[in-house]
Amino acid sequence: MDNTSLTSIALVVLAVGVLASSVDRRSKPLERRLARLEEKVDRLMAHVGVEEPQDPRTAEIDRLLAAGKKIQAIKLHREATGSGLAEAKEAVERRMR
């Protein structure tokens, strides 16, 4: 490879790195803001005495966990909530405790 190709590859890698860090910097404040809003809504619901409705698939997730079918429970949780794999796995593992 010649110097031009190496320079081009280095610039592309640098550009990708800068874009990734920029996106990360913008998403962190949004995540914190969303967490604060969720906490406020939870407090308001508790103050008013309203409970979040349970999804009927929650009982099915619990049944799958009791049968030792963790992977199927994670799949069902993802379908029910639209969450990603890591988030669903974490939520299912919390239910297992």
VOGU-3710 file (C-alpha; in Angstrom, 3 decimals, decimal comma):
1> mdntsltsia> 0,000/0,000/0,000  1,176/3,472/-0,709  1,122/6,435/1,636  -2,042/7,873/0,096  -4,017/4,712/0,869  -2,717/4,548/4,423  -3,521/8,205/4,965  -7,033/7,718/3,584  -7,665/4,724/5,854  -6,349/6,636/8,866
11> lvvlavgvla> -8,654/9,586/8,091  -11,689/7,304/7,738  -10,913/5,606/11,065  -10,446/8,988/12,718  -13,725/10,298/11,270  -15,621/7,233/12,505  -14,110/7,678/15,965  -15,082/11,343/16,122  -18,649/10,591/14,988  -19,030/7,785/17,523
21> ssvdrrskpl> -17,873/9,950/20,412  -20,136/12,780/19,271  -23,185/10,507/19,240  -22,251/9,117/22,656  -21,886/12,616/24,132  -25,326/13,583/22,852  -27,067/10,407/24,008  -25,830/10,462/27,620  -27,709/13,680/28,564  -30,837/12,348/26,870
31> errlarleek> -30,594/9,088/28,815  -30,227/10,994/32,102  -33,149/13,248/31,213  -35,335/10,270/30,333  -34,419/8,541/33,608  -35,421/11,668/35,564  -38,731/11,889/33,712  -39,474/8,215/34,362  -38,752/8,734/38,061  -41,116/11,705/38,165
41> vdrlmahvgv> -43,884/9,758/36,460  -43,384/6,872/38,900  -43,662/9,289/41,840  -46,801/10,890/40,406  -48,395/7,500/39,864  -47,552/6,446/43,423  -48,938/9,732/44,798  -52,219/9,333/42,923  -52,385/5,637/43,777  -52,318/4,382/40,210
51> eepqdprtae> -50,421/1,225/39,351  -48,905/0,497/35,995  -51,019/-2,139/34,258  -49,383/-5,552/33,984  -48,916/-7,001/30,539  -50,657/-10,391/30,378  -47,471/-11,813/28,859  -45,697/-11,234/32,177  -47,335/-14,360/33,603  -46,141/-16,310/30,558
61> idrllaagkk> -42,591/-15,019/31,106  -42,763/-16,175/34,738  -44,066/-19,582/33,622  -41,193/-19,951/31,146  -38,682/-19,013/33,834  -40,176/-21,541/36,262  -39,771/-24,182/33,537  -36,108/-23,202/33,079  -36,662/-21,690/29,625  -34,736/-18,471/30,064
71> iqaiklhrea> -34,041/-17,910/26,352  -37,720/-18,228/25,437  -38,581/-15,848/28,286  -36,101/-13,303/26,927  -37,585/-13,644/23,433  -41,103/-13,109/24,780  -39,972/-10,089/26,797  -38,439/-8,568/23,661  -41,687/-9,118/21,746  -43,761/-7,637/24,560
81> tgsglaeake> -41,626/-4,553/25,163  -39,660/-3,966/21,973  -36,467/-3,859/24,026  -33,041/-4,896/22,835  -31,385/-8,171/23,686  -29,215/-6,884/26,536  -32,072/-4,944/28,122  -34,440/-7,925/27,858  -31,848/-10,290/29,324  -31,294/-7,933/32,264
91> averrmr> -35,044/-7,546/32,877  -35,643/-11,309/32,764  -32,745/-11,942/35,110  -34,216/-9,389/37,539  -37,492/-11,346/37,466  -35,586/-14,529/38,279  -34,411/-13,117/41,633
//
